[in-house]
Amino acid sequence: MKKIAIIGGGASGLMAALFAARAGADVTLYEHNASVGKKILASGNGRCNIINTAASADDYAGQDPSFATYALKQLSFGYFEMLCLSLGLLLDIREDGRCYPLSNEARSVLAALKSAVGDAGAKILTDTRVESLSKKGDAFILTANAKQTRYDRVLIATGSEAAPQLGATGDGYRFAEALGHDIVPTYPSLVQLHLDSRHHAKMAGVKTVAEATLLIDGKPRKKVQGDILFAAYGISGLAILDISQMASRALMERQRVAISLNLLPRFDLQTLANTLERLSASVPRHSVHTVLCGLIPAKIATHLLEDAQIAAAAPIGGLSPKELKKLSHLIREWKFDVSATHGFKHAEASGGGVSTAQVNNKTMESKRVDGLYFAGEVLDIVGRRGGFNFHFAWASGMIAGREMAK
């Protein structure tokens, strides 16, 4: 019987504990928080977007996103659904591929998983922080709460630095480095962005639907349509979270990052220009601000006109064709420089981590240290919004658990 230590009680660690214990291993899971699964409980605003029905390597980033391909195939959605059913967990499957527990509560996911892990015979030690990890001969020496224990195999499933308020630390990176692994520089992902602008703070709280284009060194790299929300620090909303991974990585690499907002994506440029011309003819004495308030939120209209250098009180009928065209362009391409992210504290995930070049993608075992395994977000794999990070966490944890027990 293999004696196994799992460091980290998140999604990947719990999944690994379940599969390793069911395969007959003697499993001890170490969690430094007072309880396991804190990020599970916080995910999806407490609803837990548990998986996506159609994940592929295209949904991930890292030095080698294809690393995730084998794991995703091993944990197909059909298999995962049957596994959940065996745990007493039913799923609410959405048309866009997102899935939630039918209860719509993340706590039901954690409760089912914890019960299954306990029933399988794995031991969970909470309030127990692993202080060091080393290897002597064929055995690992794990020190926790000043006590040393020997293990045959160890899984590092500590997650990332994202959301330190939930207990996230960089411990996993420290253990990996001490055992000879390279760490790809980390950066916040699925995070709000700070803007270098005189307008955003005055528009704080204003929400609208727009098309956001990410510009890196002046070139468009990604375009997403969805909610945007201006804030005192910059900008948020689902569309911003969707482009934040690429933006954050570019900022880390000291590239120039900007966002271009198309505030009326339902109009092409010519249709929008024609619409403004018709409004100019039909209500010529209305102020341009009043007219714009029929198209976009009032506070946005105020600051857009400032950038267009058009007086808000000016009658729209008095604007020249050139001014109307300039306004049309600005509505569709309002640019803001991005100065920073809102940091790991507000990030849902983290890019970077243990180099996947040093890990076997079919077993999750280190290529440098026999018996050492990695799973989940501690690896240099990060998914986009929509259940993809959980999908890789479940999949990599499952594979690691099975392999460690052999």
SEDO-643065 format. One record per residue: residue in one letter; y negated, x negated, z negated of N, C-alpha, C in turn. Coordinates in steps of 0.001 Angstrom, whole numbers, plus 500000, padded with zeros to 6 digits. Each point is the difference from the previous one (the first is absolute). Layout:
<nodes>
aYXZYXZYXZ;...
</nodes>
This chain:
<nodes>
m501197499154500000498803500846500000498747499115500000;k499114500239500942498772499225500098499004500443498932;k499388499023499353498965500287499018498646499839500686;i499279501094500103498799500054500839498770500361499180;a498896499302500291498696500355499436499104500487501119;i499309501095499752499014500530500936498652499960499290;i499045499290500602498668499885499400499076500974500719;g499628501068499314499107501001500578500651501361500073;g499352500990499390500552501359499965499255500973500875;g499627499549501197499383500898500971501046500582500927;a499558500467501153500908500665500933501145499093500439;s499694498774500430501061499116500504500922499545498878;g499431499711498824500826499559498880500954501075499517;l499517501225499887500855501102499560501097500288501023;m499647499957501284501007500240501031501067498906499964;a499583498763499838500957498895499918500903500159498783;a499435500382498867500787500190498779501057501079500213;l499624501075500678500928501093500258501190499531500833;f499719499321501110501080499608500898500843498857499438;a499362499081499290500771498901499405500904500503498888;a499482500881499158500815500532498897501134500874500520;r499717500798501014501059500831500584501094499158500643;a499641498787500415500987499109500609500755499186498954;g499711500251498725500777499369498945499363498809499332;a498760499668500329499337498847499391499473500339498604;d499839498960499210499380500116498682498504499770500208;v499207501076499969498599499951500418499054500194498824;t499022499103499909498906500164499040498687499965500769;l499192501031499834498701500086500668498905499742498977;y499113499072500334498884499640499124498706500614500517;e499299500702499132498714500609500346498994499699498892;h498864499386500350499036499610498969499149501161499505;n499932501087500773499291501197499544500838500759498974;a499375500978499363500718500813499013500994500946500653;s499849500211501304500930500864500732500086499516501433;v501075500349500677500181499610501397499299500992500924;g499802499583501246499561500916501043498572500488499923;k499085499203499442498617500472499885499358500253501361;k500290499130500979499414500206501332500625501198500696;i501263500278499704500630501204500564499237501230499518;l499697500028498710499303501153499430498596500166500561;a499359498880500312498613500056500479499904500246501496;s501066499815500734499934500060501459499747501412500506;g499299500060501131499730501296500618499232500933499101;n499074499445499185499253500822499032500938500794499110;g501086499322499571500952500627499096501059500838500683;r500009499978501342500998500799500737501120499153500566;c499739498714500247500975499033500492500438500268501434;n499313499350500940500424500007501404501191499053500089;i501195500543499811501185499235499651500582499163501141;i499814500422501240500567499291501148499381500575501263;n500252499365501129499591500549501291501230500130500883;t500071501069500753501213500274500785500149499074501198;a498938499326500398500047499254501270499430498599499870;a500380499270498962499461498656499791500629498992500962;s499189499067500470500480498880500810499148498794499657;a500360498841500527499234498775499721498551500135500437;d499716500894500945498631500201500473499084500556498909;d500586500537498950499222500594498912499680498997498894;y500339498732500235499842498982498962499193498813500504;a499468499236499055499264498775500313500552498874499146;g499722498783500432500482498806499326500136498914501049;q500412498810499605500187498953500990501128500344500969;d500982500790499528501106500422500853500405501432499651;p499274501001500534500320501391499682501426500402500381;s500594499315500978501365500346500420501021499739498893;f499595499254498969500882499770498851500496501325499420;a499173501038500079500333501295499393501000500811500807;t500228499636501263500795500841500903501398500283499478;y500721498980499588501384500186499549500054500908498780;a499123499771499036499999500813498784499722501467500310;l499036500244500878499659501387500344501159500711500676;k500757499267500813501164500598500655501110500285498995;q500159499121499020501025500215498980499698501228499158;l498732500226499727499608501187499235499316500973500958;s500808500605500849499450501011500910499527501196499183;f499165500827500606499517501155499257501147500934499629;g500947500177500909501139500875499705500780499527498788;y500217498695499923500728499442498850499190500188498725;f498706499748500093499146500137498822499974501442499502;e499954500943500921499984501410499612501281500364499254;m501143499504500495501271500265499309500044499335498629;l499435498789499913499940499314498715499170500805499010;c498855500479500449499143500803499127500721501259499531;l500709500631500906500748501209499645501032499690498927;s500660498828500118501000499608499003499370499735498645;l498692499715499987499275499775498746499378501291499466;g500171501087500753499405501268499598498559500155500418;l499617499234501035498612499999500446499900500581501412;l499294501111500143499798500621501309498662499562500571;l499921499959501331498813499478500663499238501073500764;d498697499831500029499111500816500827499599499137501190;i500545500288501173499815499156501183498882500586500861;r498963499212500243498854500460500778500168499633501479;e499266500719500845500107499780501443499572498599500418;d499084499392499259499505498673500370500889498868499494;g501154500344499400500943498991499538499895499683498523;r498925500437499364499878499747498568500968500896499224;c500477499502498883500913500766499155499552499926498547;y500140501106499306499673500078498585501165500657499277;p500122499802498696501002500785499271499630501479500094;l500998500855500067499735501427500138499177500526498829;s500133499369498855499220500389498820498524499686500167;n499681499116500974498640499506500222499479499208498806;e500917499436499220499636499194498838500754498675500026;a499257498910499904500614498679500011500945499802498819;r499712500667498902500835499817498811501442500426500248;s500220500935500912501376500417500284500779498905500709;v499292499197500815500643498870500678500431498960498977;l499086499646499107500305498990498997501091500477499041;a499919501249499590501004500522499064501402499954500601;a500120500402501272501307499994500659500540498584500135;l499119499071500376500428498617500204500374499337498677;k499201500203498967500316499421498694501326500521499458;s500241501284500156501255500581499522501188499397500734;a499854499838501325501094499443500795500276498548499617;v498941499227499772500161498595499605500704499910498645;g499584500846499069500660500019498690501454500424500091;d500283501031500794501379500475500167500887498929500620;a499397499143500852500776498938500660500307498849499051;g499351499979498846500293498984498999499034498842499927;a498920500024500764499013498919499941499173500117498721;k499639498865499449499144499966498808498554499789500424;i499097500771499416498572499857500290499292499544498737;l499344498841500089499242499463498875498510500120500316;t499303500884499320498561500159500192499254499182498952;d498686499874500204499182499153499126500588498594499897;t500596499546501075500674498694500002499541499220501223;r499074499089499780499459499224501110500784498706500186;v500430499763501218500684498751500319498960498889500043;e500236498974499196499034498915499886500277498862500975;s501272499741500244500351498930500934501378500248500589;l500228499369501141501279500122500688500322498648500625;s501169499467499713500419498725500576501483500069500324;k500480498974500679501420499964500330500576498653499599;k501133500062499292500731498801499608501439500148500453;g500384499164500949501338500129500566500129501303500756;d501008500780499664500216501281500668499354501164499251;a499354499719498886499464501078499165498477499997499967;f499442501202499904498567500162499811499718500126498501;i498923499384499569499572500112498606498718500823499978;l500105501167499418498857500919499931499512500057498561;t498708499772499831499398500052498662499098501219499902;a500285500843499016499194501203499765499896500222498503;n498792500255499523499767500175498560500590498844499202;a499809498779500535500429498746499361501517499861499893;k500740500829500725501463499923499969500512499610501382;q500926499040500052500590499555501260501338500691500251;t500197500437501265501254500641500387500435499433501344;r501302499806500160500546499460501241500471501149500905;y499732499871501285500424501011500972500591499318501231;d500907500722500642500596499492501240499037500161501168;r499300501128500009499096500311501102498756500694499462;v498898499791500713498718500569499559499273500603501192;l499419501166499784499142500642501002498566500001499498;i499085499485500808498572500100499712499455501207500758;a499654501027499244499495501254500579498751500418499235;t499104499046499831498838500174499128498826500700500669;g500126500306501297498882500624500683498890498995500274;s498787500524500156498864499166500390498908500060498938;e498837499494500359498850500019499090499209501298500084;a500366500891500908499260501250500164500154500882498768;a498900500610499580499952500915498850500399499323498693;p499253498970499569500317499334498733499900500933498798;q499237501077500121499891500960498906501322500708499741;l500926499924500970501340500567499823501004498926499605;g499488498810499719500879498920499539500360498971501040;a499406500103501197500322499034501052499520498605499618;t500832499010500299499658498598499732500473499141501168;g499669498746499953500481499059501013501209499212499527;d500703500514498981501131499261499431501063499652501033;g500283500932500881501051499761500990499689498831500905;y498740499877500379499593498871500827500178498686499226;r499680500032498723500131498802499156501460499566499898;f500898500966499773501426499671499910500506499444501327;a499581500649501092500458499574501327499531498584500317;e498744499716499705499462498655500256500720498943499171;a500284500327498742500679499054499124501393499666500510;l500573500919500772501341499795500553499943499560501467;g498832499517500435499906499359501303499626500863501179;h499414501173499755499632500896501094498503499956500290;d499661500235501255498603500053500416499460501414499849;i498749500098499589499346501305499857498922500130501066;v500147500992500861498970500306500984498807500588499242;p498778499514500240498836500493499246499935501525499959;t499721500535498823500006501448499805498611500596500170;y499956501278500322498736500711500186500236501494499767;p498975500731499528500163501434499762500247500757501308;s500810501043499936500258500850501163499946501463499556;l499770500886500958499789501424499693498923500100498910;v498814499513500370498933499846499027498655500378500632;q499053500404499166498659500335500468499257498724500402;l498942500175500793499268498841500515498545500021499557;h499457498820499735498585499850499671499206499780501286;l498831500612500071499147499872501182498730499214499685;d499558499260500973498707499320499910499001500879500745;s499422500958499274499152501014500637498997500528498984;r498850500440500483498999500601499109500187501507499879;h501016500532500697500152501453500043501125500555499133;h501121499283499864501195500628499456499818500544498577;a499290499272499152499833500453498620499225501317499936;k499066500189500924499212501237500023500798501171500561;m501146499701500644500864501061500535501243500194499137;a500027499370498813501177500056499131500419501442499737;g501276500260500181500551501335499781500098500843501248;v499391499545501097500044500772501242501304499722500737;k500683501061500369501300499886500664499946500699501346;t500623499406500989500068500629501318501224499484500740;v500296500592501122501091499523500862499383499184501121;a500502498805500210499439499121501015501101499139500591;e499631499292501043500895499007500586499463498632499605;a500820499228499297499581498676499526500675498928500846;t499196499118500559500518498873500779499750498713499232;l501055499233499778499878498715499323499670498917501017;l498932499260499717499573498902500863500203498683499261;i500706499074500611500209498676499414499434498967500962;d499029499242499504499271499058500848499465500682501259;g499523501226499808499365500754501073500938500738500933;k501295499829499831500964500638500900500709501166499315;p500131501153500684500708501138499399501483499689499827;r500512500239498771501391499673499714500841501217499642;k499379501009499398500771501187499611499064501188499916;k500492501167500444499192501215500005500801501118499340;v499379500668499017500676501050499238499044501167499799;q500517501204500119499184501193499742500469500668498720;g499049500384499158500348500662498750498799500098499083;d500265500314498738498921500143499020499346498655499715;i498691500014499850499283498852499449499130500512498872;l499785499160499008499207500368498832499091498837499642;f498697500228500051499071498955499595499966499914498475;a499828498777499492499998499767498563498909498998499649;a499718499859498712498949499083499558500292498562500432;y501288499652500076500381498633500388500187499840501502;g500218501104500712500274499894501429500610501254500582;i501278499907500367500616501116500724501486500112499663;s500481501245499953501384500285499659500497501107500922;g501067500658499600500581501065500819501267499517500696;l500797500950500454501302499666500580499875499124501243;a498990500266500822499836499184501203499708498547499636;i499237499798498947499660498646499566501220499303499413;l500787500720499195501227499399499459500921499545501126;d500009500768501090500901499679501114499596498726500748;i498741499637499935499592498763500681499787498847499011;s500164500301498716499627499014498982500924498791499962;q501269500168500332500912498849499944499526498900500947;m499705500398501225499550499033501000498618499451499639;a499141500856499456498664499568499604500068499000498849;s500834500294499019500123499141498833500538498620500372;r500987500000500859500572498716500417498960499175500772;a499238500661500851498966499301500773498926499430499077;l499611500754498964499024499504499040500527498768499271;m501284500047499631500608498853499327499968498758500888;e500144500229501299499991498893500962498596499656500475;r498988500575499313498586499713500253499551500363501416;q500553501084500528499540500519501277498914501042499763;r499208500270501021498954501022499899500642501377500183;v499727500873499050500617501330500016498909501068500001;a500178500993500845499059501122500065500767501278500301;i499343501124499745500561501313500324498996500744500862;s500501500605501058499178500867500837500482501428499800;l499082500888499635500355501393499739499561500894501155;n500935500777500490499694501062500953499988501295499200;l498812500504499725499847501146499116500368501321500647;l500094500024501306500388501228500714501071499674501035;p501219499661499545501044499563500933500446501079500975;r499654501268499731500417501066500918499158500004501283;f498866499298499977499136499910501183500150498636500661;d500084499972501340499816498712500664498495499768500123;l499619498805500417498582499637499985499162500922500873;q500477500311501199499228500831500908499850501423499479;t501078500545499441499945501360499448499035500069498833;l500008498974499175499087499974498854498549499901500470;a499739499152500971498639499857500535499529501325500603;n500880500671500747499653501296500597499720501046498925;t500786499956498906499816500953498907498635499811499345;l499624498755499760498691499737499399498863500417500932;e500189499814501293498981500412500968499846501521500010;r501122500711499920499932501469499974499308500490498732;l500308499364498870499351500380498747498508499694500052;s499654498902500641498588499640500156499259501067500793;a500683500562500980499371501035500837499983501360499313;s501052500299499200500101501341499411499225500149498697;v499899498932499220499242500074498733499053498802499920;p499065499895500934499175498786500095499137499724498776;r499649501046499228499106499779498867500749499679498698;h501324500120500041500777499623498807499964498482499819;s499948499571498759500021498557499765501355499438500439;v499987498742500394501244499370500433500997499950498842;h499496499867498768500889499993498834500678501354499836;t499239501075500162500580501351499888501093500199501034;v499754499559501212500989500149501070501254499184499690;l499822498755499555501161499161499691500824500564498848;c499330500706499068500717500583498867500997501080500437;g499838500478501220500992500936500545501214499284500572;l499928498658500056501091499221500595500680499078498993;i499218499425499107500522499036499035499369500264498634;p500590499505498893499420500237498672498547499529499908;a499217500715499204498550499783499934499629498584499571;k500663499472498966499652498653499533500320498956501056;i501085500210500721500342499061501074498933500070501084;a499571501225500333498966500172501026498725499251499625;t499617500067498722498785499329499536500049498497500278;h501106499372499636500083498544500118500344499546501414;l500660500854500741500239499702501418498672499941500750;l499116500947499702498688500028500665499157498784499615;e500155499525498756499304498779499603500418498836500889;d501314499863500227500494498907500837499589500186501457;a499850501252500413499574500275501375498487499846500165;q499320499823498868498531499879499982499339501231500618;i500536501168499578499449501289500428499590500768498751;a498788500481499951499522500745498836500804501287499833;a500502500229498776500837501179499752499253501296500280;a498677500003499764499211501234500183499548500209501435;a500278499056500868499547500119501390500686501178500689;p499267500837500775500628501092500751500967499418501032;i501163500598500072500992499448500933499518500116501439;g499186501012500267499478500160501353499066498891500417;g499501499250499009499077498915500323500692498667500241;l501337499957499830500711498740500228500195499762501496;s499833498772500389500201499641501402501496499944500323;p500370500105501282501409499857500383500597498686499481;k499202498940499968500481498706499506500329500083498513;e499154500698499231500244500141498561501230500864499736;l500168501054500790501190500857499847501271499225500331;k499934499161501008501158499188500367500313498984498904;k498938499388499450500184499038498915500646500674498792;l499565501218499706500558500752498878501464500339500250;s500332500380501215501389500306500359500896498779499794;h499523498852500441500774498755499842500210499678498523;l498956500169499192500092499645498594500957500935499254;i499977501278500351500926500953499378501445499581500257;r500241499445501174501371499611500369500334498547499644;e499003499198499720500240498584499680499027499527498934;w500172500511498786499145499586498879500705498874499268;k499474498792500096500702498816499511499530499573498612;f500969499537499217499748499472498665500785498704499830;d499360498985499461500711498766499670500789500190498711;v501217499489499965500851500065498811499902498672499269;s499654500051498716499782498772499234501188499617499130;a500798500987499581501119499720499097500867501252499892;t501144499855499324500794501173499638499616500420498580;h500532501120499568499723500478498638500945499355498985;g500824499056500450500789499176499092501379500528499677;f500806499114499397501379500350499648500069501181499040;k499017500149499138500039501085499016500056501362500672;h499383500120501157499942501292500687500958500077501194;a500746498940500240500907499963501153501323500683499678;e500557500673500985501311500630499834501131499013500257;a499704498920500720501030499024500339499335498647500220;s500828499001500264499488498651500221500716499361501174;g499244499321500844500595499195501054500281498602499478;g500753499221500770500389498670499558501157500064499024;g500364498832499445501108499952499050501004498930500376;v501201500112499464501055499012500252500302499963501491;s500000498815500566500231499847501442501364500540500401;t500016500924500951501270500572500450500821498999500822;a499368498930500452500744498965500724501018499322499090;q499824500135498683500871499340499032500967500975499337;v500145501201500598500869501042499444500872500561501113;n501271500236499696500938500583500962499749501507500088;n499590500488501155499634501419500119501194500942499889;k501220499493500133501195500850499924500577500083498598;t499562499085499113500507500006498625498890499987498957;m498797499640500392498852499811499116500183498793499080;e500954499134500322500212498795499203499131498856500517;s499524499202499068499223498828500359500825499047500850;k499346499392500980500648498962500796499902498645499302;r499228499941498931499771498731499305500738499899498671;v500264501152499370500659500002498692501123501028500021;d501222499548499960501144500915499987499949500900498771;g500255501271500218500044500937498886498657500608499620;l498940499574500675498668500550499742499635500981501113;y499541501182499614499714501063500961498569500514499807;f499485500613501059498665500596499965500073501404500605;a499150500906499507499927501347500578498627500597499762;g499577500848500925498766500743499831498752499216500324;e498920500360499345498675499534500376499716498551499622;v500866499378499216499821498577499706500162499159501263;l500693500554500995500182499335501289498772500200500890;d499859499143500990498889500094500950500278501082501044;i500106501222499506500165501194500834499160501102499367;v499098500593500776499203501104499474499930501094501054;g500218501231499572500022501130500928498683500727500055;r499859500822501005498804500832500099500166501231499119;r498962500790499909500013501193499158500973501036500549;g500712500682499112500878501073500454501436499892499532;g500262499264498924501351499871499466500737498762500470;f499335499163500787500683498843500596500269498894498981;n499100499801499043500255498977498992501158500386499087;f500083501256499643501155500457499235501287499848500816;h499925500303501278501198499915500846500570498582499959;f499132498999500166500504498629499968500467499614498599;a499315500491498973500415499695498624501400500545499718;w500230501267500341501340500590499794501050499215500790;a499686499718501264500979499371500892500344498586499563;s498975499190499721500256498617499597500680499947498636;g499639500916499097500652500061498692501469500376500116;m500290500964500860501389500408500215500850498834500499;i499484499289501007500753498878500574500204498905498956;a498933499655499281500112498960498975501013500383498924;g499960501250499567500921500459498973501457499888500434;r500270500437501216501373499922500506500457498555500111;e499131499162500541500389498610500257500181499208498707;m499152500237499015500109499260498750501304500289499264;a500510501207500186501217500407499283501271499448500611;k499900499447501191501209499508500693500543498734499336;
</nodes>
